[in-house]
Amino acid sequence: MTAGPVHGTWEPRPAARWEDGFLSGNGRHGALVFGDPDDDRVIVTHHTLVRPNGAEHAEPPQLAGQLHALQDRLLAGDLTAAEDFTDGRPLQWVQPFHPAFQTRMRRPDADTRDYRRHVDFTTGEVTAATADWTSRVLVSRADDVIVQHVTGPGLGRGLDITLDHRLAHVPAGLGVGHGALLTPEGAVLSLRARYPDSDRAYTGVTLVAVTGGRISLAAPGARVEDADSVLLLTRVRRHTGDLDVTEETRALRAVLAGRSYQELRDRHTALHRTAYARVRLDLAADPGERALPGSELLERPHGTALLERLFAAGRYHLLSSSGLLPPRLTGLWTGDWDTAWAGAFTTNANLNLQTASATAAVLPEVTGALAALIHGQLPDWRENARAIFGARGVVAPTHTDGESGYTYHFQREYPHQLWTAGADWLLKPLVDHDEARGEQDPRTAAALAEVAAFYEDFLTRTDADGHLVVVPSYSPENRPAGASWGAVNAAMDLSAARHALLTAAAYHPDHAARWRALADRLPPHRTNADGALAEWARPGLDDTYDHRHLSHLYAVWPLDEINPYDTPRLAAAAHRALQLRGAENDSAHGHLHHALIAARLRDGRRVTEALAQVLEGDFFHASLMSAHYPHRDVYNADAAHTLPAVLIEALVQSTPDRLVLLPALGPALAAGELRGVRTRFGADLDLAWGPDGARAVLRPHRTHRIEVRTSSGTEPLDLVAGEDHVLTLGTW
């Protein structure tokens, strides 16, 4: 029994599948832990591990010379014209993400009595234990190393330690070499893997230190006998050419430096716990359900204990996979070299949804990781704009492996080279972060100016009414009924262009008039014959409703362009569009994207129904990492990382000038507490609610006037920096 939400999860048996392994990570290295007392395996991953497949040499297509002719054809009504806007290359996937290897610690005749494995979200530590053996794993934020510690009398029977590259779908041509040597600190094991037909490789190094007992080399690894405890420190690095293992060994020895496991753990926990504990959700769940293992809790999809734990797990996994880069489609983890969709960063919904809670859930580590990806790839984005559109500024790709930001992944059915809205969507969390802290990041300002420059060069064509036309235009990953994918004036493209220009104007007053004037020339959204916001504002382009993406409602979420307060008629049309939207192939990201938009439109019933599709659809593994499709089909982080954002949006929404409290409650959110969320007007918020009413405590960091929206109406509120403000609401 527990007094509050469980900040961890547990299982009564080891993971039989890598998908069920508990996860730890520091945003660079990842660890996927099976917790098997006979064969203690930890799969090691790293954000930089992508397999060369030819994409490392790919560049964007040189299409700018064809752009004017394409625009003429599309504007003349040729609905297949964009199919010719290509250099004829075959589909090129980005370099696929893959695991490095697994550390293995095998012991004979293991005692499996009293087994339990557990992951503590507050520390990032994964523990597996039996009557005579305990194994602990964490990935240190302080020292950037995977730390494994094994103790117990069961070690007296001996322990064989190896680095094993033999994971699912490992390439037959992977060139692997092992090394082992003894040092004063213990044994150093290394594994070097060269990719087939490439000069690129990666190397893992593990330092094995023992307390008591003996350690000896036993090719290709080491053997430990009669030890009281064993400590492993592991790092992996991707590189070109050879890597100096001696230098890597020296670095691991410096990390160890006589420190105990507890000291290494404390150094890490000081950083991890601070980040994780900033925001908490308590839904007053049944204590008995809170005590259940995760696999049993998943069988009770209507209980609030499951929502509490998935909220906690989602924040934990999102934090753990964000650092050097933001989360991939699989977060930071995989046990298979054949990762679905190359384990890429997909920027036309997936990455955007996963990072949706970064500002409100107070995870600047996530925003910082996203910023690192963006700013590291801006030179490539500039080349996309030049090569494809003949324009200044930047255009983001739909897929990236984290190395290249070039647009080269496209084909007839997925003409991603036409998509121009990506930079605005990717920069939106950085803008939200600046709003919340009340200070503009000069790097964000510079990137926004480049997006605006692109639109200045790209938006040159007009319609009969004098409005600018976005041509070519693409609504990921849908197409108009009876037409091809490349079209004119997709609603998402219109909103992205308008938002990018107006946001850039807010950051750059000297250019504001010019960019606002350009934004004002964009056409309005169109309402179709069904009363729904049209996915293409161009008359004659009819909607295709059954699709997993909801790109046309970008103006509702994540933007604030359409909302029930300022634009009620458009909000009603957007709501009608949401009602008509199908789920197509039941992708988790589609259901939760639907829920986020429904929350902005104050439709709690639809939020509940979308959540139910995921909670009842068997989307979560025992690890509480999610799948892309129902019945745990295709390991994917979209649902796991997006669910916290859905719950927050149902309870609290904010803009720089507005607070909306409890906009989209459903039965599972009938009562509870949400503590520590951050608003975009620069105040922290604690919220408690129940059948008898609600109480919100605002802790503003700057003086500001906002409006507060509740079911009872709207009231202005003057906030003073440093002075708490309490809002008490009547029966909800």
C-alpha positions, 0 to 999 in steps of 0.5 A: 500500500502507498500513500500516494502515486507510485513513482516506479513500476515492478514485475514478479518475473524477468523480461522474456522479451526486450520490449518488456525490459525496464529502461534507464537513460541519461539522454545519451546512453540508454540501458534496457534491463532484462533482470534475469538472475541466470543471465543478467543482460543489459542492452546498451544503446546510444543516441549516435548509433545509426548504421550507414546505409548510403544516407550519410552521403545523401543530399537534397534534390536540386529542384528549384529550377522546376518550381515555377513550372510546378506552381503554374501547373498546380494553380491551373488545376493539374492535380498530379503535377507534384508527382513530377517534382523529383529528381527520380531517386528511389526512396532513401531511408535515413540511417537506422538506429540500432543497439550496440551490444548487451553486457551479460553476467551469467552464474551457474545454478542461480537461485530464483526464489523471491524474485522481483524487478523494479524501476524507480522513476525518481532515481532512474535505477533498475533493480532485480533481486532474488533471495541471494542476488541483487542487480542494480543498473542506472545510467549516470547523468553526472558521469555519462556511464552505464553503472551496473552493481551486483551483490549477494551470496549468490556471487560465490558460485562465480560469474562470467561477464561478456560483451555480446553483440548478437542481438536481433537482426544484427548484420551478418557482415558486422566486423566484431573484435573483442579485447580484454586486459587487467588493470589495477582497478579490475578487468577492461573488456572492449567490443569494436564493431565495424559496419559492413562496407563502411569506414565507420564503427563503434566501440564499447568499453566496460570496466569490471571492478570487484570487491573481495574475490578474484577476477581473471580473463576468460576470453572473450570476457572475464570471470569473477569468483568469490566476490562480495560485489561486482561493479561495471562501468560501460560506455560506447562511442560511434566513430570513424576509423580507429578509437583509442581504447586506452583513452576510453579506459582511462576515462572510465578509471577516472569515473571510478576513482575509488568511488562506491556504487552508492557514491556514483548513484548519489552523483547521478540522483542529485541531477535526475531526481531534481528534474523528475520531481518537478511535476506530479499527478495524484488522481486519488487512485485505489491503494490496492491498484497502486500496489499492482505490478505494471502488467496487471495494472495494464489489465485494468484500463479504466482505473485511475492508478493506471493513468497515474503510473503512465503519467509518471512513466511517460515523464520518466522515459521522456526525461531519460531519452532526452539530452544529446538529442530528443527522443527518437521514435523508440525513445533511446532504446531498441533491442533490434537492428531492424528498427521500424521506420529506422528509429528516426526522428519523424517531425511531422507528428511523432517527435512533436507529440512526444515533446508536447509536455516539455514546457508545462511539465517543466522539462527544460532538458527536453526542450534543450535536447530539441534545441540541440537537434534544431541548431545542429542541423540549421546549415542543412535546413538552409540547403533544403531551402536553397536546393528545393525552393531556391529560397533563403532561410530554412526548411526542416526535413520530415525524417532525420537520423540525428546526423543529417538535416537534409531532405532526401526521404521522399517518394510518390506516396510521401512527397516530403520534399513538398512540406514546408511547415516543419520548422515552425512546428519544431520551433514551437516548443522553444517559443513556449519555453521562452514565453514561460521563462519570460526571456527570448533565446537569441538562438531561437530568435535567429532561427525564427528570422530564417523561417521568416526569410524563407516565407518571404522568398517562397510566398510569391504567388497569389490567387484571384482575390489577391491572397498569397498561395502556398504552392506546392503544399502538403498535408502530412501524410494525407491527400485530397479526395480524388487527387494526388498528395501535392496540392495547394493551400493545405490548412497546416501550411497556412497556419505554419506560415502565418504563425512563423511570420507573426512569431518572428515579428514578435522576436524582431521588432525591426522587421515586424511590419514587413512580416506581419504584412506578409502574414496578413496576405495569407488566405483564411481557413475554409469551411467545407460543405460538411461544416468542417474546417477543410484540410485544404483551403483551396476550393475544389480540394475535398477532404479525405477523413479517414486518416491517422494524421490531423495536420489540418487542425494544427491551428488548434493544437499546438497553435492557439490560432483557433480556439473557443474563446477568440474564434468560436466559429472556426473552433466549431468548424474545427470540432466538426472536422475532429468529429469526422476524422477517422482513426485509419490504422489505429496508430497510437499517435493518431489517437493521442493527437486527437485527444490533444485537439479535443482538449483545446476544444473543451471536449472532455468526452472525446478526450476520454474516448481517445485515451480509452482507445489507447488504454484498452487497445493493449498498446503498452509493454510491461516496461510501460514503454508503448507500441505504435499499433494495438496488441503491442505491435511495433515498439514506439514511444509516441503513446508513452511520451505523449500521454502526460501532455494529454492529461495536462491539457485536459486539466490546465491550458495556458497562453502568454495571456490566458489560463484555462482551468479544467477544460476537458475533464472526464470520468477518470479525472473526476478528482485529483492534484496536479502540482508544479506545472508551468504556464506560458505566462511565467507562473508555476501552478498547483491545482486540486479539484474534486466534486466540491470544487477546485483550488489553484495556487499560482506562483508568478515569476513576473508581474502580468495581467491575464484572464482566467477561464473556467466553466463559470466564466472569465475573470481578469487576474493581476499577478505580481511576481513573488506573490502567490495567488489562490483561486477557489472555484465552486462545484465543478 
